[in-house]
Structures are given as C-alpha cells and as structure tokens.
Amino acid sequence: MKRDRDRDNPPQFFIGPETGDDPGSLIDDARERVRDEDIRNKESQRLARRLLVAFLLIVLLGVGFYVVLPHYGLRLPPFVPILCFISILIGSLLTLQDRT
C-alpha cells in the first residue's frame, strides 16, 4: 500500500558520485585534477633539472680537484672535495623545498 508522500516524491536514482544537477561540475573537477597533475609534473621536472646541474657541478669540481690541481702540484685533503659535493647536493634539494 503506497502512502501519499511516496506518490508526491518519486525516488531519484543517481549513478556515480552525487554532483547535483550540474553536469558542468564534472568537467570542472576533471580540469582541476589535470591542473594539479601538471603542477606535480613541473615540480618533478624542476627537481630533475636541479639534480642534473648539481651532478654536472660535482663532475666539473671532481675533475678540477683530482686532475687539474694535482697536475700543478697542489694537493687538497680528501674532506674538502667531499664537503663541496655534499653541499652542492644539499643546496640543490633545499632550494626546491624553499619554492614549494
């Protein structure tokens, strides 16, 4: 036996997430997800670029410390180049964190 209020308010069925009556909100949500993914990709590209530059600096300094300077008779203690390499790596990672 049906009640009067059941006849006045027929049941509504939704498929998928409840977004209301606005189908444009699904498009907006998708665009926002794509924008967020692009931002994450740009951050990872920045990190990769910084690490590449840091690696190149380390290679150049390594050649300078271990090939060029000994050629001219100048010898440095081993901790000097190692500290330089570590400071370059830490600096490249920390400057990325500073921007976020």
Residue pairs with C-beta under 8 A, 6 or more apart in sequence:
19 25
19 26
43 96
43 100
46 96
46 99
47 93
47 96
50 92
50 93
50 95
50 96
51 92
53 92
54 88
54 89
54 91
54 92
57 88
58 85
58 88
58 89
61 81
61 84
61 85
61 88
62 81
62 85
65 76
65 80
65 81
65 84
66 81
69 75
69 76
